[in-house]
Amino acid sequence: MQAVGRQSEKDTRYQFHSTIGHGGAGEVFAAWDTHLKRTVAIKRMKTQGITDHVLDDFWQEAMRLAAIRHSNIVTVYDLGMDDRVPYIVMEHVQGETVEDYVAKSLFSVADFGELARQSLEGLIAAHHAGLIHRDLKPSNIMLSRLPSGGFQVKILDFGMAKFIASPSAQTMNIDGTITGSVYYISPEQLNRQAVDVRSDLYSLGCVLYFALSGHEPFKGANTSEVLMSHLSHNVVSLELYRPDLPPLLCQWVMALINFQPEHRYQSAMLALASLNEILVPVRSVAIPVGSTTTIITPPVAPPGVADGEQLPATIEPLPQKVNQGGTRWVLGAALLFLLLGAGLVWFRGKEEPAALPAPVAIAAEPAPRLAEPPPAAAIEEAPEETPAPEPASPTPAPVAVEPPTVSVPVTPEVVLRVHGSNTIGAELLPALLEEVLKKAGALEVKRKPGSSSEEMSIEATLPGAEGPIAFEIAAHGSTTAFEGLLNAKCDLGMASRQVKSEEVAKLAAADLGDLRLPAYEHVLGLDGIAILVNRNNPIRSLTTQEIAAIFTGEVRDWSQLGGQPGEIHLYARDAKSGTFDTFKSLVLGKGKLREDARRFEDSNELSDAVSRDPNGIGFAGLPFVRETKALAVSDVGATPLIATRFTVATEDYLLSRRLFLYTPAQSHNPWTRKLLDFALSDEGQEIVERLGFIRQTPDLQKVAAPAEAPEEYRTAITDAERLSLNLRFRPGSLELDNKALRDLDRITHLLGQRHHQGRRLLLLGFTDNLGSPSVNLRLSKERAQVIAQEFTARGIPVATVAGLGAVLPVASNETEAGRDKNRRVEVWLK
């Protein structure tokens, strides 16, 4: 790589332009990508003092970040090593940081709304992919100007703060120290407690406070004083700096920086929903319950006190929403605000009536910068003035003020009901449905929580419709998808495992069709079941046999596996989840889960529990790795692999799985077809990837031949790139499975693109090890020939068709599931 000013024998793709900046984590350069003809930013990480263990964590974090495609997060294009130093290739973002913006002007309400909304959208995508930023600050949020005059927010440096090699006053790390800028760090980071998504919300709240006031919420003459300011949590009310702002907006920001995580918004999604309510006129808003925040009212110096003398601060409690009737309190405050404005008309008599103040005033120009908050006395309520009488005129009659009209909410019409997998229903399906509604021209789309954390509805109003509509989602586990279809309680089923034979029989008997047919079974995307342990656990890989022995209770102490002595604690998904079904099928087999394993309906909660337990081990989908460590997994005769985008996309990773949507044969719901068409399109697959799952749109990658590969294989793939998928067949046949049928069309579309035209297609077939070597060679070539015929029928010429028999297994041939994985056709391009 030339981005660091010296030639690398292995990679000259990136040509150095200039140095963009330096930081604790490394240096950033602008470079020219000679392959794709674009300017990129390259961060070259510092490695001095960083152990191999930390570098392993860095690669896992970077790979998860690279899987996210979101307009508000800087895109990672490539990862690599240069002279044993890791580097990250990212999009080159031009613009100004929030810090630069505030140096010129404070944010108006309108611009602040965009900053807050887009920042939260980025956090939602990252958090659902298992990434926590840890170091949000004004210099890490970039504003890129758009031709329309607005701006696009880009969040930089996700997860990089914890890999900084040496501590500094701004960002301190490496075991026993701190990660995060001291002005924006959360109290739990300072107390070295578990960090989760609410820590990012705290840091973002501090950034937003700064954007509106020009002041950090927590100050001090030195680093120690700033840290103590966080821990004592005395903060000047934002309303004192900006009395021109809507009070609810100030309360919203203050709620983000609540000292106690349980009293903040519990997710970026909830914070965004509340913000949208505030910025829409005449709405009631749910501010999180409870607060230990104290607000300092800057005292006014009495006569005779010199400037700069210290005075005791007046401490006032932050207004809190009461749990019972809290919404009525906020609505009552809004009505009182309106009536007080209207009351001015009565007091003014014959004067020009005063306009009722809007609940939210959108400033057209940037707000004036206030160097310091106004004195407390300046904002105290003025005493009422008695209007002077008019001798020559009779006393005017009071102006009648009608009470504000309260609209009765209209119950939305439920037009689509979806039941099943929590893995799909927690975030992926809602995101797809929201986009379907937007494409249908919906005027307003919002999420509404249900009776439990596994239920929600997506509500919207369509142009010309008589009333709002709703999509209902109940994500209680894959088994409930087929129960819901059978009992006519849902229109569409979500499953993170394939429908079982007994379920197929019951549904077919109810005239709902054979759900294994291509018309009813739809692969939404791919996921890998990651084996999760605490980050401090020295174990790096396990075989499926060892994992099974752990979860059945045969192995109960880490020392039995070469780790530090300690009783193993088990964390598992609930019995109804597709994740558990898949884990049972791929790992446990006929074994029974240890009875004392803690069971979870929510994968996020399971992951967080493992991250807090040094002796814990659990399993969850790839987007839920979060603050844990994912182990490499191997099988008898196969190479250990970590779940990455490529190993899961090809399904070579042992615990990879498919995510399904199932429709009954008698389905005539138009929204079902709209959702499926969008979800399986390239645009829908981008959302699948953005949320941390694996899209099915094929990519190309240079892949080295395994050490045990035969010479025929090495020769065949010379100068070739492998597609990120394998084509597989129905068990015991040469008939392609449902995913392979769609993948053929995806590959055809890829090869139709101009830059791939003229490239040669290479098909390599494989079998399991049952049967003689000569029979296996014949079967493997027959499989490759079946694929070649499909491509020929689509007008795609095939250059090479070869069968290699039972070599290079990706799974054990001792199980049926493993043999199914080994019966495959790899697709390469030369």
DONUDO-488962 format. One line per field, with one value per residue (C-alpha): residue in three letters; z, x, y negated. Coordinates in steps of 0.02 Angstrom, whole numbers. Layout:
<sites>
pakol: c(ALA;...)
z: c(Z;...)
x: c(X;...)
y: c(Y;...)
</sites>
This chain:
<sites>
pakol: c(MET;GLN;ALA;VAL;GLY;ARG;GLN;SER;GLU;LYS;ASP;THR;ARG;TYR;GLN;PHE;HIS;SER;THR;ILE;GLY;HIS;GLY;GLY;ALA;GLY;GLU;VAL;PHE;ALA;ALA;TRP;ASP;THR;HIS;LEU;LYS;ARG;THR;VAL;ALA;ILE;LYS;ARG;MET;LYS;THR;GLN;GLY;ILE;THR;ASP;HIS;VAL;LEU;ASP;ASP;PHE;TRP;GLN;GLU;ALA;MET;ARG;LEU;ALA;ALA;ILE;ARG;HIS;SER;ASN;ILE;VAL;THR;VAL;TYR;ASP;LEU;GLY;MET;ASP;ASP;ARG;VAL;PRO;TYR;ILE;VAL;MET;GLU;HIS;VAL;GLN;GLY;GLU;THR;VAL;GLU;ASP;TYR;VAL;ALA;LYS;SER;LEU;PHE;SER;VAL;ALA;ASP;PHE;GLY;GLU;LEU;ALA;ARG;GLN;SER;LEU;GLU;GLY;LEU;ILE;ALA;ALA;HIS;HIS;ALA;GLY;LEU;ILE;HIS;ARG;ASP;LEU;LYS;PRO;SER;ASN;ILE;MET;LEU;SER;ARG;LEU;PRO;SER;GLY;GLY;PHE;GLN;VAL;LYS;ILE;LEU;ASP;PHE;GLY;MET;ALA;LYS;PHE;ILE;ALA;SER;PRO;SER;ALA;GLN;THR;MET;ASN;ILE;ASP;GLY;THR;ILE;THR;GLY;SER;VAL;TYR;TYR;ILE;SER;PRO;GLU;GLN;LEU;ASN;ARG;GLN;ALA;VAL;ASP;VAL;ARG;SER;ASP;LEU;TYR;SER;LEU;GLY;CYS;VAL;LEU;TYR;PHE;ALA;LEU;SER;GLY;HIS;GLU;PRO;PHE;LYS;GLY;ALA;ASN;THR;SER;GLU;VAL;LEU;MET;SER;HIS;LEU;SER;HIS;ASN;VAL;VAL;SER;LEU;GLU;LEU;TYR;ARG;PRO;ASP;LEU;PRO;PRO;LEU;LEU;CYS;GLN;TRP;VAL;MET;ALA;LEU;ILE;ASN;PHE;GLN;PRO;GLU;HIS;ARG;TYR;GLN;SER;ALA;MET;LEU;ALA;LEU;ALA;SER;LEU;ASN;GLU;ILE;LEU;VAL;PRO;VAL;ARG;SER;VAL;ALA;ILE;PRO;VAL;GLY;SER;THR;THR;THR;ILE;ILE;THR;PRO;PRO;VAL;ALA;PRO;PRO;GLY;VAL;ALA;ASP;GLY;GLU;GLN;LEU;PRO;ALA;THR;ILE;GLU;PRO;LEU;PRO;GLN;LYS;VAL;ASN;GLN;GLY;GLY;THR;ARG;TRP;VAL;LEU;GLY;ALA;ALA;LEU;LEU;PHE;LEU;LEU;LEU;GLY;ALA;GLY;LEU;VAL;TRP;PHE;ARG;GLY;LYS;GLU;GLU;PRO;ALA;ALA;LEU;PRO;ALA;PRO;VAL;ALA;ILE;ALA;ALA;GLU;PRO;ALA;PRO;ARG;LEU;ALA;GLU;PRO;PRO;PRO;ALA;ALA;ALA;ILE;GLU;GLU;ALA;PRO;GLU;GLU;THR;PRO;ALA;PRO;GLU;PRO;ALA;SER;PRO;THR;PRO;ALA;PRO;VAL;ALA;VAL;GLU;PRO;PRO;THR;VAL;SER;VAL;PRO;VAL;THR;PRO;GLU;VAL;VAL;LEU;ARG;VAL;HIS;GLY;SER;ASN;THR;ILE;GLY;ALA;GLU;LEU;LEU;PRO;ALA;LEU;LEU;GLU;GLU;VAL;LEU;LYS;LYS;ALA;GLY;ALA;LEU;GLU;VAL;LYS;ARG;LYS;PRO;GLY;SER;SER;SER;GLU;GLU;MET;SER;ILE;GLU;ALA;THR;LEU;PRO;GLY;ALA;GLU;GLY;PRO;ILE;ALA;PHE;GLU;ILE;ALA;ALA;HIS;GLY;SER;THR;THR;ALA;PHE;GLU;GLY;LEU;LEU;ASN;ALA;LYS;CYS;ASP;LEU;GLY;MET;ALA;SER;ARG;GLN;VAL;LYS;SER;GLU;GLU;VAL;ALA;LYS;LEU;ALA;ALA;ALA;ASP;LEU;GLY;ASP;LEU;ARG;LEU;PRO;ALA;TYR;GLU;HIS;VAL;LEU;GLY;LEU;ASP;GLY;ILE;ALA;ILE;LEU;VAL;ASN;ARG;ASN;ASN;PRO;ILE;ARG;SER;LEU;THR;THR;GLN;GLU;ILE;ALA;ALA;ILE;PHE;THR;GLY;GLU;VAL;ARG;ASP;TRP;SER;GLN;LEU;GLY;GLY;GLN;PRO;GLY;GLU;ILE;HIS;LEU;TYR;ALA;ARG;ASP;ALA;LYS;SER;GLY;THR;PHE;ASP;THR;PHE;LYS;SER;LEU;VAL;LEU;GLY;LYS;GLY;LYS;LEU;ARG;GLU;ASP;ALA;ARG;ARG;PHE;GLU;ASP;SER;ASN;GLU;LEU;SER;ASP;ALA;VAL;SER;ARG;ASP;PRO;ASN;GLY;ILE;GLY;PHE;ALA;GLY;LEU;PRO;PHE;VAL;ARG;GLU;THR;LYS;ALA;LEU;ALA;VAL;SER;ASP;VAL;GLY;ALA;THR;PRO;LEU;ILE;ALA;THR;ARG;PHE;THR;VAL;ALA;THR;GLU;ASP;TYR;LEU;LEU;SER;ARG;ARG;LEU;PHE;LEU;TYR;THR;PRO;ALA;GLN;SER;HIS;ASN;PRO;TRP;THR;ARG;LYS;LEU;LEU;ASP;PHE;ALA;LEU;SER;ASP;GLU;GLY;GLN;GLU;ILE;VAL;GLU;ARG;LEU;GLY;PHE;ILE;ARG;GLN;THR;PRO;ASP;LEU;GLN;LYS;VAL;ALA;ALA;PRO;ALA;GLU;ALA;PRO;GLU;GLU;TYR;ARG;THR;ALA;ILE;THR;ASP;ALA;GLU;ARG;LEU;SER;LEU;ASN;LEU;ARG;PHE;ARG;PRO;GLY;SER;LEU;GLU;LEU;ASP;ASN;LYS;ALA;LEU;ARG;ASP;LEU;ASP;ARG;ILE;THR;HIS;LEU;LEU;GLY;GLN;ARG;HIS;HIS;GLN;GLY;ARG;ARG;LEU;LEU;LEU;LEU;GLY;PHE;THR;ASP;ASN;LEU;GLY;SER;PRO;SER;VAL;ASN;LEU;ARG;LEU;SER;LYS;GLU;ARG;ALA;GLN;VAL;ILE;ALA;GLN;GLU;PHE;THR;ALA;ARG;GLY;ILE;PRO;VAL;ALA;THR;VAL;ALA;GLY;LEU;GLY;ALA;VAL;LEU;PRO;VAL;ALA;SER;ASN;GLU;THR;GLU;ALA;GLY;ARG;ASP;LYS;ASN;ARG;ARG;VAL;GLU;VAL;TRP;LEU;LYS)
z: c(0;-45;76;201;79;48;-80;-27;-135;-106;-132;-232;-249;-143;-191;-54;-72;93;281;348;534;682;833;977;871;722;570;432;251;94;-47;-225;-256;-423;-447;-419;-464;-308;-161;2;182;257;444;488;666;795;860;986;1153;1080;1108;984;1088;1064;878;864;946;825;674;739;774;605;512;597;552;372;363;402;257;325;261;432;468;374;256;272;101;142;280;267;339;286;363;499;539;514;410;368;203;221;119;112;193;161;269;444;614;744;836;683;661;842;831;706;765;880;802;764;810;628;603;775;730;579;679;817;701;585;729;811;646;634;813;785;640;733;896;806;724;898;889;1025;980;1154;1103;1029;1030;920;820;779;697;523;430;242;146;15;-147;-71;65;203;275;298;464;461;622;619;713;772;905;873;1040;1136;1021;1058;1108;1244;1365;1349;1435;1295;1267;1389;1370;1377;1523;1683;1600;1513;1337;1283;1280;1458;1416;1339;1431;1524;1713;1692;1586;1723;1853;1741;1737;1590;1439;1327;1203;1338;1360;1180;1212;1360;1254;1112;1238;1291;1108;1076;1233;1164;992;1068;1203;1147;1318;1376;1507;1624;1649;1751;1755;1722;1677;1857;1885;1725;1778;1951;1870;1779;1939;2046;1897;1928;1763;1710;1638;1450;1463;1550;1404;1274;1340;1158;1142;1170;1351;1299;1183;1325;1437;1301;1293;1483;1488;1377;1502;1655;1778;1792;1631;1679;1681;1507;1348;1338;1153;1014;932;1083;1093;908;926;1070;974;825;940;1010;839;780;846;989;1043;1213;1244;1357;1450;1541;1721;1865;1880;1990;1884;1978;1890;1944;1929;1910;2056;2036;2127;2261;2271;2332;2275;2152;1984;1996;2180;2213;2270;2324;2184;2202;2171;2091;2046;1863;1825;1810;1725;1851;1808;1836;1731;1663;1489;1562;1653;1493;1394;1535;1530;1342;1363;1503;1388;1254;1376;1452;1278;1243;1412;1354;1236;1382;1480;1332;1310;1146;1095;946;998;1029;922;1014;1030;929;1038;942;862;714;700;522;565;679;860;935;1033;1220;1306;1476;1538;1582;1768;1858;1898;1715;1684;1839;1806;1808;1924;1841;1792;1815;1651;1669;1657;1507;1573;1407;1363;1447;1513;1367;1378;1398;1235;1233;1214;1159;1236;1116;1014;1069;926;966;901;761;782;633;521;536;358;390;538;552;685;724;745;866;765;615;703;825;694;520;475;547;444;285;318;350;182;94;168;115;-62;-57;-20;166;241;416;472;655;768;917;1056;1098;1259;1273;1208;1073;1000;902;763;615;586;436;337;149;26;-3;133;251;404;463;436;542;523;679;727;863;876;1005;915;752;814;836;650;601;746;690;509;561;675;551;675;553;366;359;461;509;550;583;542;405;428;502;419;553;533;344;367;484;372;215;302;336;148;174;49;57;135;65;-113;-190;-199;-10;62;42;106;174;216;308;485;586;761;854;1007;1134;1282;1391;1308;1443;1412;1337;1236;1050;964;1004;906;891;997;1137;1125;1138;1290;1374;1346;1395;1556;1512;1527;1673;1703;1583;1641;1551;1388;1424;1499;1671;1809;1835;1831;1660;1662;1519;1429;1296;1194;1243;1181;1052;962;792;859;989;861;745;887;943;767;723;893;1025;913;1031;1182;1310;1366;1544;1657;1748;1587;1594;1452;1358;1237;1182;1102;1156;1339;1320;1242;1378;1513;1438;1424;1612;1661;1648;1653;1538;1367;1257;1077;972;796;717;746;934;968;1043;1189;1192;1097;956;952;796;770;691;655;629;476;445;475;620;555;636;579;451;309;180;282;324;148;75;221;250;432;526;620;477;449;334;384;308;271;243;155;153;-12;5;38;-57;50;-68;70;82;-100;-84;65;-18;-182;-89;38;-97;-209;-208;-113;18;35;72;224;274;273;355;507;528;436;275;111;-32;-168;-222;-201;-267;-159;-186;-84;-57;-79;87;128;103;-69;-213;-359;-475;-364;-350;-539;-571;-458;-513;-551;-508;-382;-283;-270;-94;-109;-137;-236;-144;-178;-94;15;-84;-257;-398;-379;-326;-162;-154;-114;-257;-381;-334;-325;-508;-556;-441;-522;-695;-650;-583;-741;-846;-773;-891;-787;-774;-956;-1040;-879;-877;-760;-663;-574;-449;-377;-211;-119;53;85;76;-66;-164;-227;-409;-374;-278;-420;-541;-425;-394;-580;-611;-484;-571;-739;-673;-628;-797;-887;-784;-833;-1015;-1015;-952;-1090;-979;-1053;-934;-964;-839;-755;-634;-498;-353;-251;-61;-39;61;173;259;393;471;365;524;527;398;420;389;234;166;182;92;-58;-147;-302;-285;-413;-470;-602;-703)
x: c(0;70;-40;101;231;321;297;219;260;89;-31;-12;-196;-198;-91;-46;-111;-96;-108;-282;-247;-169;-254;-227;-279;-169;-147;-272;-221;-312;-273;-326;-405;-330;-457;-620;-552;-605;-529;-532;-476;-357;-331;-169;-182;-45;15;148;99;-51;-57;-111;-270;-316;-277;-394;-530;-490;-516;-682;-742;-682;-766;-931;-915;-875;-1039;-1141;-1201;-1290;-1299;-1255;-1104;-940;-928;-783;-725;-577;-466;-286;-112;38;205;105;10;-181;-266;-446;-502;-654;-755;-678;-803;-787;-872;-858;-872;-1001;-856;-817;-1000;-1022;-864;-959;-1139;-1253;-1378;-1552;-1696;-1718;-1534;-1525;-1672;-1576;-1416;-1505;-1615;-1475;-1355;-1485;-1521;-1337;-1332;-1487;-1401;-1237;-1316;-1418;-1258;-1182;-1068;-1052;-957;-885;-812;-946;-889;-912;-755;-819;-980;-957;-1083;-1070;-1162;-1290;-1334;-1504;-1418;-1450;-1321;-1292;-1224;-1081;-1024;-837;-723;-846;-768;-593;-568;-536;-390;-290;-116;-78;-189;-211;-313;-440;-454;-382;-378;-288;-350;-379;-395;-537;-607;-688;-664;-671;-798;-922;-886;-1026;-1020;-1023;-865;-781;-838;-777;-950;-1028;-1050;-1203;-1304;-1360;-1180;-1179;-1343;-1263;-1113;-1228;-1331;-1173;-1134;-1310;-1302;-1140;-1221;-1362;-1266;-1084;-1034;-988;-1115;-975;-826;-668;-500;-413;-452;-482;-608;-701;-712;-774;-903;-973;-977;-1057;-1169;-1203;-1254;-1322;-1497;-1496;-1647;-1538;-1418;-1556;-1721;-1777;-1789;-1949;-1943;-1983;-1833;-1719;-1794;-1763;-1577;-1564;-1646;-1508;-1374;-1460;-1332;-1422;-1431;-1601;-1673;-1610;-1696;-1663;-1620;-1581;-1745;-1846;-1749;-1783;-1968;-1980;-1883;-1999;-2147;-2070;-2034;-2213;-2334;-2455;-2397;-2374;-2199;-2137;-1981;-1891;-1945;-1830;-1676;-1526;-1475;-1456;-1469;-1363;-1445;-1300;-1315;-1327;-1192;-1265;-1209;-1033;-972;-829;-832;-757;-795;-865;-1047;-1141;-1247;-1434;-1479;-1646;-1711;-1739;-1926;-1978;-2119;-2225;-2251;-2439;-2523;-2357;-2425;-2570;-2443;-2351;-2511;-2578;-2419;-2440;-2623;-2575;-2442;-2574;-2701;-2575;-2534;-2720;-2745;-2634;-2776;-2895;-2772;-2730;-2909;-2924;-2745;-2702;-2734;-2574;-2549;-2550;-2370;-2329;-2276;-2112;-2035;-1924;-1790;-1756;-1584;-1449;-1481;-1379;-1228;-1240;-1072;-1147;-1321;-1432;-1452;-1583;-1678;-1697;-1803;-1912;-2095;-2137;-2278;-2443;-2473;-2644;-2694;-2716;-2901;-2962;-3073;-3152;-3201;-3308;-3219;-3203;-3286;-3165;-3119;-3192;-3057;-3113;-3019;-2901;-2980;-2922;-2928;-2984;-2853;-2911;-2872;-2766;-2829;-2715;-2671;-2529;-2488;-2315;-2267;-2109;-1923;-1856;-1694;-1791;-1931;-1828;-1763;-1741;-1924;-1978;-1843;-1901;-2084;-2045;-1958;-2103;-2221;-2110;-2106;-2296;-2296;-2338;-2351;-2299;-2218;-2188;-2155;-2268;-2217;-2334;-2380;-2206;-2031;-2058;-2211;-2233;-2334;-2281;-2411;-2430;-2551;-2559;-2609;-2798;-2831;-2978;-2873;-2706;-2648;-2537;-2424;-2421;-2262;-2254;-2077;-2092;-1988;-1987;-2106;-2241;-2228;-2299;-2423;-2485;-2505;-2595;-2716;-2742;-2669;-2541;-2520;-2332;-2211;-2031;-1912;-1726;-1731;-1815;-1991;-1992;-2071;-2207;-2249;-2259;-2381;-2496;-2498;-2529;-2674;-2750;-2742;-2599;-2486;-2315;-2209;-2049;-2098;-2011;-2175;-2198;-2021;-1916;-1737;-1725;-1540;-1407;-1345;-1214;-1241;-1092;-1023;-1001;-884;-822;-686;-560;-582;-418;-505;-505;-585;-689;-748;-933;-904;-828;-970;-1097;-1005;-1012;-1197;-1250;-1148;-1015;-884;-913;-748;-643;-485;-548;-529;-360;-429;-418;-503;-683;-857;-938;-1101;-1222;-1332;-1456;-1604;-1780;-1857;-1969;-1829;-1762;-1588;-1606;-1683;-1535;-1409;-1491;-1489;-1310;-1227;-1326;-1403;-1490;-1404;-1506;-1467;-1404;-1553;-1470;-1437;-1511;-1638;-1672;-1808;-1702;-1531;-1471;-1502;-1413;-1260;-1253;-1263;-1115;-1014;-1031;-985;-800;-852;-1002;-1034;-1187;-1245;-1337;-1352;-1205;-1275;-1282;-1097;-1094;-970;-928;-797;-848;-751;-688;-783;-717;-776;-691;-580;-622;-528;-587;-678;-743;-913;-875;-976;-890;-889;-1073;-1122;-1043;-1116;-942;-952;-1018;-1154;-1216;-1404;-1536;-1672;-1841;-2008;-2153;-2318;-2470;-2538;-2702;-2621;-2702;-2635;-2558;-2441;-2361;-2309;-2248;-2140;-2066;-2028;-1937;-1848;-1775;-1722;-1546;-1611;-1694;-1537;-1438;-1550;-1518;-1332;-1348;-1427;-1284;-1350;-1279;-1358;-1376;-1315;-1153;-981;-812;-660;-485;-472;-312;-318;-316;-153;-235;-308;-261;-158;-307;-400;-250;-228;-413;-427;-265;-304;-487;-604;-734;-916;-984;-1107;-1114;-1252;-1331;-1461;-1612;-1560;-1532;-1561;-1488;-1629;-1574;-1641;-1745;-1600;-1494;-1636;-1638;-1448;-1437;-1532;-1425;-1266;-1340;-1377;-1200;-1120;-1228;-1140;-1018;-860;-892;-933;-809;-754;-752;-862;-783;-893;-817;-925;-902;-985;-985;-871;-1005;-971;-815;-697;-742;-929;-903;-802;-943;-1077;-979;-958;-1143;-1187;-1074;-1151;-1327;-1274;-1188;-1351;-1446;-1322;-1324;-1514;-1492;-1368;-1213;-1070;-971;-784;-740;-841;-749;-791;-672;-767;-756;-601;-602;-752;-822;-910;-903;-965;-1020;-1188;-1325;-1315;-1128;-1147;-1277;-1151;-1016;-1129;-1103;-1043;-921;-933;-775;-739;-579)
y: c(0;-170;-265;-276;-335;-170;-33;131;282;353;207;47;12;-147;-296;-420;-598;-690;-672;-716;-704;-617;-540;-423;-273;-313;-423;-460;-488;-539;-417;-376;-205;-154;-12;-106;-280;-373;-465;-368;-397;-269;-251;-164;-99;-120;49;1;78;172;361;494;517;333;345;495;390;248;361;426;249;186;328;293;109;155;251;95;-12;-165;-342;-414;-304;-321;-172;-49;10;121;191;245;259;156;206;298;140;147;15;-29;-104;-217;-339;-512;-631;-816;-946;-1016;-937;-986;-1066;-1175;-1220;-1276;-1382;-1492;-1480;-1381;-1261;-1324;-1209;-1157;-1112;-1033;-921;-856;-832;-735;-632;-577;-541;-430;-341;-298;-236;-128;-39;-17;42;174;234;253;100;-32;-190;-228;-396;-509;-690;-845;-807;-631;-691;-764;-873;-852;-988;-933;-1025;-1067;-1169;-1042;-925;-740;-678;-554;-470;-432;-312;-180;-70;-135;-224;-64;-19;-176;-124;-252;-349;-536;-669;-659;-472;-347;-159;9;116;22;-147;-237;-243;-406;-593;-659;-795;-671;-507;-418;-391;-202;-212;-312;-186;-43;34;126;13;30;-72;-193;-249;-308;-401;-490;-544;-599;-698;-791;-827;-892;-1000;-1074;-1100;-1204;-1298;-1307;-1238;-1064;-1008;-952;-1066;-1086;-1170;-1004;-824;-770;-909;-865;-683;-732;-845;-693;-590;-726;-763;-946;-1025;-1193;-1175;-1193;-1309;-1438;-1445;-1442;-1514;-1529;-1339;-1238;-1175;-997;-995;-1049;-914;-786;-828;-827;-656;-586;-640;-570;-499;-332;-228;-155;-331;-375;-320;-133;-134;-255;-204;-261;-424;-456;-419;-544;-677;-659;-685;-844;-917;-886;-1020;-980;-808;-730;-664;-526;-584;-440;-416;-458;-565;-595;-744;-907;-1074;-1220;-1390;-1514;-1634;-1822;-1919;-2034;-2216;-2235;-2064;-2074;-1983;-1809;-1780;-1606;-1595;-1439;-1368;-1349;-1167;-1127;-953;-913;-906;-723;-635;-541;-360;-363;-494;-559;-587;-688;-797;-839;-865;-974;-1078;-1100;-1154;-1274;-1346;-1376;-1450;-1568;-1632;-1652;-1739;-1880;-1929;-1955;-2061;-2172;-2229;-2325;-2299;-2190;-2007;-1907;-1753;-1587;-1527;-1372;-1224;-1215;-1368;-1325;-1459;-1514;-1582;-1511;-1554;-1695;-1637;-1669;-1679;-1638;-1589;-1737;-1776;-1676;-1834;-1872;-1718;-1726;-1751;-1937;-1992;-2023;-2203;-2281;-2368;-2555;-2605;-2705;-2846;-2889;-2713;-2580;-2427;-2308;-2139;-1995;-1909;-1734;-1604;-1432;-1286;-1198;-1060;-888;-765;-588;-464;-350;-165;-111;29;181;233;356;471;550;678;775;753;623;619;553;461;358;236;309;333;163;77;166;126;-57;-69;19;-111;-255;-188;-180;-367;-358;-532;-480;-317;-277;-129;-98;23;165;252;330;295;428;341;180;102;-5;-139;-254;-361;-337;-474;-474;-345;-370;-329;-261;-82;30;181;290;384;518;588;728;860;958;1091;959;918;1087;1088;917;972;1131;1036;894;769;700;671;700;805;762;905;917;1102;1203;1268;1444;1595;1612;1427;1447;1591;1494;1340;1442;1532;1360;1319;1194;1282;1363;1226;1304;1254;1101;1004;1009;1017;859;839;662;663;760;758;849;916;848;937;796;785;643;538;587;773;840;977;933;1082;1236;1386;1421;1575;1469;1344;1486;1557;1385;1356;1532;1526;1654;1515;1397;1306;1200;1288;1445;1348;1270;1109;1031;1132;1078;1154;1129;1030;1062;935;996;935;988;1150;1064;971;1024;985;1123;1243;1214;1231;1391;1462;1409;1433;1527;1659;1781;1704;1607;1430;1419;1379;1235;1137;961;940;777;723;573;599;426;469;636;554;421;554;651;490;465;644;695;879;863;940;920;915;785;717;626;449;484;512;336;328;515;613;732;896;985;1148;1308;1483;1650;1634;1450;1287;1175;1022;863;803;666;595;707;869;848;794;952;1052;1126;1067;1217;1125;1016;1016;947;824;866;784;904;867;983;1049;954;785;642;499;369;306;478;471;291;339;494;404;266;377;490;345;274;122;231;337;179;154;335;299;128;210;334;485;556;501;624;505;592;513;567;601;665;826;924;1112;1209;1297;1468;1423;1542;1476;1484;1360;1244;1240;1210;1057;973;789;817;734;828;775;756;900;1087;1170;1315;1450;1527;1675;1835;1759;1655;1529;1355;1289;1129;1015;1083;1051;866;859;912;755;648;713;686;506;483;552;436;284;201;224;413;445;561;645;835;938;1081;1212;1335;1474;1567;1713;1791;1941;2076;2197;2238;2100;2137;2122;1960;1885;1926;1855;1695;1664;1701;1566;1441;1489;1458;1281;1259;1305;1177;1040;1092;1078;898;856;864;968;1078;1099;1237;1375;1490;1616;1641;1771;1770;1660;1497;1531;1376;1481;1653;1798;1885;1792;1766;1577;1583;1692;1569;1428;1528;1565;1399;1307;1162;1022;929;796;782)
</sites>
